[in-house]
Amino acid sequence: MEKASHLSVILDLSPAQWHLSAQATNPCPLSIETFLSHLLAFLNAHIASKHENTLAVFGALPGKSVLLYSSTETLALADDALLLDANSYPPFTTVDTTVLQRITRELEALGDMEEEPPCALVGALTKALCYINRITHPSTSATNVAEDPTILPDPRILILSVSPDLSSSYIPIMNSIFSAQKLKVTIDVCKIYGPDTVFLQQAAHLTNGSYIYLERRDALLQYFIMSFLPPPSIRKVLVIPTQDKIDFRAACFCHKNIVDIGFVCSVCLSSRCTQLVKHGDTDVNEQSFVNPFLFVRLNQVPVENASTPECRSADTSLGELPKLSTPRESQ
């Protein structure tokens, strides 16, 4: 029998990015209202697929992340009671009303900001992983929950992104990816607007998920149903879209820029765009620890894609690489 599936959806609710996405100058403009109508239909399809399926929706807002909906918890709403229709399925009405009310409340609470802070995508991803860890490893003291592997949900996370990469969030995202691997959580990514995200590509690849960049945003619901509705256990017998190429570039620790060629410390594994003779962040004897940085190629990408001139290399051929100085003998 097919196992129950848990889906945690992370919504990128950056007002500035959604305003740009709705511009009529775009080939396929998509407003946040149209996006939410497609999203709610997808969430209802997930609930209707199996009665035991669970759902959680997290919102990544500028400067904070919140839990918008949870099928295992009761969230306080502004209205005293939901208006249930006799002709509608009650779980569908609950999801639609709760998600819309919470999103509206959070966006109104932002007010007018002179400068929008970065979207708290990492915070939402961390909360989703903590939520999944709690429902997949229930407390043994709970009398109504049994740790039976046949009934525990098959967890996955779907990230709906419209914001560009934030280089300062590279380490937190990588830590989240390693946690997802340990919990056996699949991370799917749907890039709705903006350029491809390097970090989310790596998240989908390292957790055996799917990364899809929307070329036709007017077919958003079709992408949702065909690519992200099947749980990981069923994808083994389906043809799910995969990535043609993966960008493995990392963010350097010195300038927080995404680089394709850099130096990796053999002690702390930090990546830098320039070679250092002295390692200032590790308490090691300088005489026995000289020039520990090893030259590595982080990804086979064109050099002109580097962020800043100081993070670029003169040539990508291995014959033109700068030679490292020979380490001095320790006294």
N, C-alpha and C positions, 0 to 999 in steps of 0.2 A: 504494500500500500504506500502511496506517495506520502512523504512526510509533510508536515505543515511548514510553511515558509514565512519568515519574518522579513519585512521590508522597512528599512529606515531611509527616508527621503530627506535630503538636505537641499533647501531652497536658497539660492543666492538672491537676496532681496535688496540689492543695491539700487536706490532710487536713481542715481545718476546714470548707471549702466542701462537700466530699463528705459529711461528717457531717451537715450541714444538708440536703443533697439527699436523704439516705436517711430523713429524718424521716417518720413515718407521717402527720403532719399535712398534708403536701404533697398536692395533688390527684393527682399521679402520682409517688410516691417512686421514686427511682432510686439504688441503691447502686453503689459502685465495682465490685463483683464482677459485677453484671449489666451494667454499662457495658462492662467489659472483654470479656465474652462476645460482646456485639454488635460491639465494635470488631474483635476477632480475626476474626470472620466476614467483616467488610468488608475487612480487610487480605488475607485469603485470596482474596476475590473479585477484588481488584486484581491479585494475582499470577497468578491463573488466567486473567485476561482476555487476556494476551499474554505469551509466554515471555520477551520482552526487557524487560518492565516491571521497574522498579527501585523500591525502597522504603526509606525511612528513617523511624525513629520517634524523636522527641525528647521528653524529659520536662521539664516546667517545674515544679520543686519550690520550696518556700519557701527563698529565698536562693541557689538554684543551678539550673543547667540541665545535663542530661546527654544523651548519645546512648544510646538504649536498644537500637536495632537498626539495622543497615545491611546491605542485600543485597550491597553491593560491598566490605564489609570484614568481617573475622572478629573478633568481640568475645570476650574471655575470659569464660567462665562459671564458676560455682561448681562445677558438675558436670564431671567429666572428659569425658563423652560424652553426647550426647543419646540418649534411649531412642526409637529408631525402631520404628514398627509397620509390619509388612508390609502391613497393610490401609489405610494412610494415605499420603497424598502427602508425601514428605519435606520439600519447602519449606514446607508448611503446618505440619508438626510443628516445624520449626526456628523459624519466626516465633512460633508460640504459646508454645513453651517459653522462648525467649530473652526475649521481651517480659515475660512473667509473672515470670520469675526476676529480671530487672533491676529491675522495678517493686517487687517484694517486698523486694529487697535495699536499694534506695534509701529506701523508706518505713521500714524497720526501722532504718536508719542515722540517721534524724531523731531518734528517741528522744522523750522527753517534753520539750516546750518550753513555758515559761511564757507566752510571747507569740510567735505564729507570724509570721515575717517575710513581706514581700510575695512573691508568686509571681514567679519570674524568667521571665516570659513573653517579655520583650524579648531576654533572653539566648538563649532557645531559638529565637526567630525569627531572630536574627543568625546563630546556628550553622547553621540550615537554609539560609539564603541563601548562606553560605560553602560549605556542602556542595554546593549546586546549582551554584554558580559553578565549583567544581572538576570536577564530572562533565560539565558542559556545555562547558567550555573545558579539555580535557585537555592535558597537557604534550606539546609536539611531540617530546620526546625519548623518549616512550613508544612502544615498537615494536608493542605489541598493540592500540593504540587509534589510530584514524584519525579526523581531524576531518572527517567526512562529514556534512553537514547532514541527510541522509536517515536516518541511524542515530542521531543524537544524540537523547536523550530530550526529550520535551515536559514541562517542569517545572511543578509546582504545589505549593502548600502548603495544608494543611488544619489549621485551628486549632480545637481542641475546648476551649471555655472554660467555666469555672464560677465564676471570680473576677470581682469588679467592677473597674471602671476604676481605674487608679492615675494621678492627675493628674501626678505627677512624671515619669512615663514618656512624656509626650506627645511631647517632642522626639525621643527615641530611636525611638519607633514611627514617627513621620513620616519620619525618616531611613531606616528599614528599608523603608517604603513606596516612597520614591524609588528605593532600590536595587532593589527588586523590579520597578519599572517599567522601569528600565534593563536588567535581565536578562530582561524579558518573562516574569516569573513571575506566575502567577495565584494569588491568596490567597483561599481559601474559609474561611468562619467558620461554625461551628455553636455557638450559644449554648445550652448544655444546662441551666444553672441560673443563677438570679440575674437581675438587671435587664439591659436592653440595654446594650451597651458602645458608647460613642460612637466611640472610637478604632478599634475593630475594624470598625465599620460603614464608616468612611472607608477603611480598608485594603481591604476587599472591593470597594467601589465604585471606587476609583482604580485597581485592578488588574484590573477586569472579572471579578471573582469573585462568588460567591453568599454572602449572609449570611442565615442561617435561625435564627430563634428557635423553639425546640421548644415547641409547645403540648401535644403528646401525647408524653411521654417514653417511654411504653411501646412506641411505634412507632419507636424509635431506629434500628433496623436498616433499616427501610423508608426513612427519611430518608437514611441513608447510601447505600443502593443506588440510589435514584431521583435523588438530587440531586448527590452527590459522586463517584460511581463513574465517570461518563463524563468522559473527558479534555477539555481545552479545544477540541481540534480537532473533536470530535464534537458539542459543545454548540451549534454553529452551526445544526444541523438538528434540535435537540431544544428542547423547551419547559422550560427550567430556571427554578425559582423565583427571582424577583428581589425587591429591596427596594421596598416601597411608598413609603417616605420615608427620607431619609438625614439624620442629625444631623451638621451640619458645625460644631458648636461646638468651640472650642479652649480650652486651658488657659492662663489668664493667667500671665504671668511673675512677677507681684508676689506673689500669694497662692496660686498653684498650684490655683486653682479653675476649674471648667469654666463658662464664661460664654457668653452668646448675644449680648451687645452690649459692645463694648469699643473701645479706642483702639490703633491699629496704628502703630508708628513707621515713618516713611518712609525711615529710614536702615538700621536693622537688622531691620525687619519683626517686631519683638517685639510681642506683644499684651498689653495691660494693661486692668484693669477700672477704673482711675482715670486721669484726665488729668494728665500731668506737664508742668511748664513747662521744667525743665532735664533734659536727658538725661545721666544720670550714668554710663552704661556705655560711651559712645563719646567718644573724644578729639576733640571738635569745639569750635571757638571759640563761647563762649556768646552773644556779640553777634550772630553770624551764624547761630546755630542755636537759635532760640527757638520753643517750641511746635511741634515737628515731628509731633505725634501727630494722626492723622486718625481721625475717628469713623467706624466701620464697623459694619454689622450682620452678625454672623457666621452667623446662622441665623434662620429664621422660626419661632421657638418661643415658647411662652408665657413671660412674664416670671417667673411664679412658679416656673419650673424652675431659676432661678439658684440657685447653691449657698449664697451668703451674702448678707446684706442689703447689704453694701457693693459687691457685684458685680451688684446689680439696678439697673434703671433705673426712673424714676418712671412713664414712659409709653412705649409702643412706637410711638406715632404720630410720624411724621417732623416734624410741626409743633411738637411739644413738646420736641424734642431741644435740649440745651444748646448755645449758640453758642460757637464757639471764638474766642479773642481774636486780633486781627489781629497777625501777626508784625511786630516792629519792624524798621525799616530798619537794615541793617548800616552801621556807621560806617567 
